[in-house]
Amino acid sequence: MDEVLFEMMEFLKRPSITETLVDILLCAVPIWLAVMIGLVIGWSWRPRWTGLVFLGLRSKFRFIWTAAPPGFGARRLWLAFTALSAFSACRVLWNNFKGKGAKSDAASAAAAGEGVDGDASPGARTAEKEQHVVTENDLEHLLQLLERKDGEIEWQTLMEKSTPNMTYQAWRSEPETGPAVYRTRTVFEGATPELVRDFFWDDEFRRKWDHMLAYVKTLEECPHTGTMIVQWIKKFPFFCSDREYIIGRRIWEAGKNYYCVTKGVPYPALPKRDKPRRVEHYFSSWVIRAVESLKGDGHASACEVNLIHYEEMGIPKDVRKLAPSGMVQLGRHCLLELGGELPGGEILR
């Protein structure tokens, strides 16, 4: 019994659990307010004959109002909800005040930086900064994870599904520290590497098949290396706050192979907010190349995508285990948008 109680206390101490409970409780405040307004309006328009009923029941209501145990009376319940609503309003005002101060500080820092680097052109400063956003070290990290050279990586098989048009495999590694690392291998029949590369890189088109992606904005782009800094906002179920991603990404090309690296990067010009919650520890990269057809005819008419993905979202570990099933649904949407139901008429389900 003591062990169960201890595990429960440890579970409730997690910041993500507390944040979720507070979000759910705050969602109940408008409902409680609407109910109270409805009661007030309905009671003010009552017929005269209800006064007799009121006189008979007033003593009972007064007993419930005053004689309930401490903490459970209607008066205390009303004060608790009022305090909670006031706290929520004060927190919003305080966040707005801090946001204005942060914006003014950022503007002052930007003005000071422009004064120091006034001799350099804006394009040169942007190119120099973005050279260090996504580097070859990140590409080497991706290759090490795919080739299993990054220490002793033990991959646990999660899923294997295949159809005449698509093959999907998923693995997971649970390191002692840090988030779980997911690895997937997907083969699309009848798709070229260039098509798949553009498909994954087009954010506006991505919103059509990635239903969690609610907002996309390109913050910076280097014309020399193609390095980009983008902002994503993803919507999650009601029990989990939305997440914000500031992502740096770059593509390396070697023949018909494409190495696409995306990772979370700092961006002082866009300060963090309480909501949506920013995910800073993020890495999602893939290698795209042409492979032999799934039909086994010797023609390189299929496209293979090897993906490595991990991120620290700040949600309980048990919820993160639902990610593999979400990846399958993502692959299914990819297949539908890449060409509908490709020859064979069967999609991944």
C-alpha positions in Angstrom: 0.0 0.0 0.0 2.8 2.4 0.9 4.5 1.7 -2.5 1.3 2.5 -4.4 0.9 5.7 -2.5 4.5 6.7 -3.1 4.2 6.0 -6.8 1.0 8.0 -7.0 2.7 11.0 -5.2 5.6 10.8 -7.6 3.3 10.7 -10.5 1.4 13.8 -9.3 4.6 15.7 -8.7 5.4 15.8 -12.4 5.0 19.4 -13.9 3.2 18.1 -17.0 0.6 16.4 -14.9 0.0 19.5 -12.8 -0.2 21.7 -15.9 -2.8 19.3 -17.4 -5.0 19.3 -14.3 -4.9 23.1 -14.1 -5.8 23.4 -17.8 -8.8 21.1 -17.3 -9.9 23.0 -14.1 -9.6 26.3 -15.9 -11.8 25.0 -18.7 -14.5 24.3 -16.1 -14.6 27.9 -14.8 -16.6 29.3 -17.9 -19.1 26.5 -17.6 -19.6 27.2 -13.9 -20.0 30.9 -14.7 -22.6 30.2 -17.4 -24.6 27.9 -15.0 -24.6 30.6 -12.3 -25.7 33.3 -14.8 -28.5 31.0 -15.9 -29.7 30.4 -12.3 -29.7 34.1 -11.6 -31.7 35.0 -14.7 -34.1 32.1 -14.2 -34.7 33.0 -10.5 -35.2 36.7 -11.2 -38.1 35.8 -13.6 -39.8 33.3 -11.4 -43.7 33.5 -10.9 -45.1 34.9 -7.7 -46.5 31.5 -6.5 -42.9 30.2 -6.3 -42.4 32.5 -3.3 -44.4 30.0 -1.2 -42.1 27.1 -2.2 -39.1 29.3 -1.5 -40.3 30.0 2.0 -40.6 26.3 2.6 -37.2 25.4 1.3 -35.3 28.4 2.5 -34.5 26.8 5.8 -33.2 23.6 4.2 -31.0 25.6 1.8 -29.7 27.7 4.7 -28.8 24.5 6.5 -26.8 23.2 3.5 -25.2 26.6 3.1 -23.9 26.9 6.6 -23.8 23.4 8.2 -21.7 21.6 5.6 -18.2 20.4 6.7 -15.3 22.9 6.2 -14.4 23.2 2.6 -17.6 21.7 1.2 -20.2 24.5 1.7 -21.7 26.3 -1.2 -20.3 29.6 0.0 -16.8 28.1 0.1 -17.2 26.5 -3.3 -18.3 29.8 -4.8 -15.3 31.6 -3.2 -13.0 29.0 -4.5 -14.2 29.3 -8.1 -14.1 33.1 -7.8 -10.5 33.0 -6.6 -9.5 30.7 -9.4 -11.1 32.9 -12.1 -9.3 36.0 -10.6 -6.0 34.1 -10.6 -6.4 33.2 -14.2 -7.2 36.8 -15.2 -4.3 38.1 -13.3 -1.9 35.6 -14.9 -3.0 36.6 -18.4 -2.5 40.3 -17.5 0.9 39.5 -16.1 2.0 37.5 -19.1 0.9 40.4 -21.4 2.9 42.8 -19.3 6.0 40.6 -19.5 5.5 40.1 -23.2 5.6 43.8 -23.9 8.7 44.2 -21.8 10.4 41.3 -23.6 9.5 42.8 -27.0 10.9 46.2 -26.0 14.2 44.6 -24.8 14.4 42.5 -28.0 13.9 45.7 -30.1 16.6 47.5 -28.1 19.0 44.6 -28.6 18.3 44.4 -32.3 18.8 48.2 -32.7 22.1 48.0 -30.8 23.2 45.1 -33.0 22.4 47.0 -36.2 24.5 49.9 -34.9 27.5 47.7 -34.3 27.2 45.7 -37.6 26.0 48.6 -39.7 28.9 48.2 -42.2 27.8 44.6 -43.1 24.9 44.0 -45.5 21.8 42.3 -44.1 22.2 39.4 -46.5 25.8 38.8 -45.4 24.8 38.8 -41.7 22.0 36.4 -42.3 24.2 34.0 -44.3 26.9 34.1 -41.7 24.4 33.4 -38.9 22.6 30.6 -40.7 25.8 28.7 -41.5 25.9 27.7 -37.8 22.2 26.8 -37.5 22.4 23.4 -39.1 26.0 22.1 -39.7 27.7 18.9 -41.0 28.0 17.8 -37.4 24.2 17.4 -37.4 24.4 15.4 -40.6 27.0 13.1 -39.1 24.8 12.6 -36.0 22.0 11.5 -38.3 24.3 9.0 -40.1 25.6 7.6 -36.8 22.1 6.9 -35.6 21.1 5.2 -38.8 24.3 3.1 -38.9 24.1 2.2 -35.2 27.5 3.7 -34.5 26.4 6.1 -31.8 27.3 3.9 -28.8 25.4 0.8 -28.0 22.0 1.5 -29.4 19.4 -1.3 -28.9 16.4 -0.9 -31.2 13.1 -2.5 -30.2 10.9 -3.5 -33.1 7.5 -1.7 -32.8 5.7 -2.4 -36.1 6.1 -3.9 -39.5 3.3 -3.4 -42.1 3.4 -3.7 -45.9 1.1 -3.5 -48.9 1.8 -3.8 -52.6 2.4 0.0 -52.6 4.2 0.6 -49.3 6.4 -0.9 -46.7 6.6 0.5 -43.2 8.9 -0.5 -40.3 9.3 1.3 -36.9 11.8 0.8 -34.1 12.3 2.6 -30.7 15.3 3.0 -28.5 15.0 4.0 -24.8 18.2 5.7 -23.6 18.9 6.1 -19.9 18.6 9.8 -20.2 16.7 11.9 -22.7 13.7 11.2 -24.8 12.9 8.0 -26.7 14.5 7.8 -30.2 12.3 6.5 -33.0 13.5 5.1 -36.3 11.3 4.3 -39.3 11.9 2.9 -42.7 9.3 3.5 -45.4 9.4 2.5 -49.0 7.0 4.1 -51.4 6.4 2.3 -54.7 6.3 4.5 -57.8 7.7 7.6 -56.2 10.9 9.4 -57.0 13.3 10.8 -54.4 12.7 14.4 -55.7 9.0 14.0 -55.3 9.3 12.7 -51.7 11.9 15.4 -50.9 9.6 18.2 -52.0 6.7 16.5 -50.4 8.2 16.6 -46.9 9.8 20.1 -47.4 6.6 21.9 -48.5 5.1 23.2 -45.2 2.0 24.7 -46.8 1.2 21.4 -48.5 2.1 19.5 -45.3 -0.9 21.1 -43.5 -3.2 19.1 -45.8 -2.0 15.7 -44.6 -0.5 16.6 -41.1 -3.7 17.5 -39.3 -1.8 18.4 -36.1 0.1 21.3 -37.9 -2.0 24.4 -37.2 0.4 27.2 -38.1 3.5 27.6 -40.3 5.8 30.6 -40.8 9.2 30.9 -42.5 11.3 33.2 -40.3 14.6 33.2 -42.2 16.1 31.6 -45.3 19.6 31.6 -46.6 19.9 31.9 -50.4 23.3 30.3 -50.5 22.9 27.1 -48.5 19.1 26.8 -48.5 19.1 26.7 -44.6 15.8 27.8 -43.2 14.4 28.7 -39.8 10.7 28.1 -39.5 8.0 28.2 -36.8 5.5 25.5 -36.3 2.5 25.3 -34.0 0.9 21.9 -33.5 -2.4 21.3 -31.9 -2.8 18.5 -29.4 -5.9 17.0 -27.6 -7.7 19.0 -25.0 -5.7 17.4 -22.1 -2.4 18.6 -23.6 -1.3 22.2 -24.4 -0.4 23.1 -28.0 3.3 23.0 -28.8 5.5 25.5 -30.6 8.6 24.5 -32.6 11.4 26.8 -33.9 13.2 24.6 -36.4 16.4 25.0 -38.4 16.7 22.7 -41.4 18.9 22.1 -44.4 19.2 19.6 -47.3 22.5 18.0 -48.5 22.4 16.3 -51.9 24.7 13.5 -53.1 23.7 12.1 -56.5 20.2 10.9 -56.1 20.4 10.7 -52.3 19.0 13.5 -50.2 19.9 14.1 -46.5 17.4 16.3 -44.8 18.2 17.5 -41.3 15.8 19.4 -39.1 16.3 20.3 -35.4 15.2 22.8 -32.8 17.2 26.0 -32.7 17.2 29.1 -30.4 15.6 32.2 -31.8 15.9 35.2 -29.5 13.8 37.4 -31.8 10.7 35.3 -30.9 10.5 35.1 -27.1 8.9 32.0 -25.5 5.4 32.1 -24.2 3.4 30.1 -21.7 1.1 28.9 -24.5 1.8 27.4 -26.8 4.6 25.6 -25.0 7.9 25.6 -26.9 9.7 22.3 -27.6 13.4 23.1 -27.6 14.9 19.6 -27.7 13.8 18.4 -31.2 15.5 16.4 -33.9 13.7 14.9 -36.9 15.8 14.0 -40.0 15.7 11.6 -42.8 17.6 10.1 -45.8 15.8 9.7 -49.1 17.1 7.5 -51.9 15.9 5.4 -54.8 15.7 1.6 -54.2 14.6 -1.4 -56.1 10.9 -1.8 -56.7 8.9 -3.8 -54.2 7.9 -6.0 -57.2 11.4 -7.3 -57.4 11.8 -6.6 -61.1 15.3 -5.1 -60.7 14.1 -1.5 -61.5 14.8 1.3 -59.1 11.3 2.6 -59.2 10.7 2.9 -55.5 11.8 5.5 -52.9 13.1 4.7 -49.4 12.9 7.1 -46.5 14.9 6.4 -43.3 13.8 8.7 -40.5 15.3 9.4 -37.1 13.0 11.4 -34.7 13.1 12.4 -31.1 11.8 15.3 -29.1 11.2 16.3 -25.5 7.6 17.4 -25.4 7.1 17.4 -21.6 4.3 14.8 -21.6 4.1 11.6 -19.5 6.0 8.6 -20.8 2.9 6.5 -21.2 1.4 9.0 -23.6 4.6 9.1 -25.6 4.1 5.4 -26.3 1.2 6.2 -28.6 3.6 7.8 -31.1 4.2 4.7 -33.2 0.5 4.4 -34.1 0.5 8.1 -34.9 3.4 7.5 -37.2 1.5 4.8 -39.1 -1.4 7.2 -39.6 1.1 9.8 -40.8 2.5 7.4 -43.3 -1.0 6.5 -44.5 -1.7 10.2 -45.2 1.6 10.5 -46.9 0.7 7.7 -49.3 -2.7 9.2 -50.1 -1.2 12.6 -50.9 1.7 11.2 -52.8 -0.5 9.7 -55.4 -3.8 8.6 -54.0 -4.2 4.8 -54.2 -1.2 3.8 -56.2 -1.4 0.8 -58.6 -2.8 -2.1 -56.6 -5.5 0.0 -54.9 -4.4 -1.0 -51.3 -3.3 1.5 -48.8 -1.6 1.1 -45.4 -4.2 0.6 -42.7 
